[in-house]
Amino acid sequence: MGGAGLAVGRTLQIRVSAWTFDPAEVEKRWPRLVALGFSPPTLLHQERGVLELTDNLVDRHDIGVLPKDAQTALAEPIKRLGAARERLTAALAEWNARAANTATDDIEEALDDAEQEARKLKSVPGLD
């Protein structure tokens, strides 16, 4: 066995992972969150999937760089988002598909709730 979620064979490896099938769907479903999560400053070009959006929003909230009104309004859904992301990481490492699926549902639900809150904001940099 190799690292978390990775069985090392001689030639063939098995990885348990989650990824966004269609990143364009992320921008359609959560446009305000995408603007908040991927707005400058961005250090590197990165994929714009669900997990990248999740990680960016949680990180930006934790270090306090979201706009002040977003920082406050999105605090609760972003807290749930971070917890669900941690559960997903743990479930993938344990090869627990059922728990991983539940965590992905929780991530999408938290993003939906955060998007609803973000729609109430007066403005979102990069979008308005």
Sequence and secondary structure as in RCSB ss.txt:
>XXXX:A:sequence
MGGAGLAVGRTLQIRVSAWTFDPAEVEKRWPRLVALGFSPPTLLHQERGVLELTDNLVDRHDIGVLPKDAQTALA
EPIKRLGAARERLTAALAEWNARAANTATDDIEEALDDAEQEARKLKSVPGLD
>XXXX:A:secstr
  STTEE  SS  EE     S HHHHHHH HHHHHHHH S  SS    SHHHHHHHHHHHHHHT S HHHHHHTH
HHHHHHHHHHHHHHHHHHTT HHHHHHHHHHHHHHHHHHHHHHHTSS  TTT 
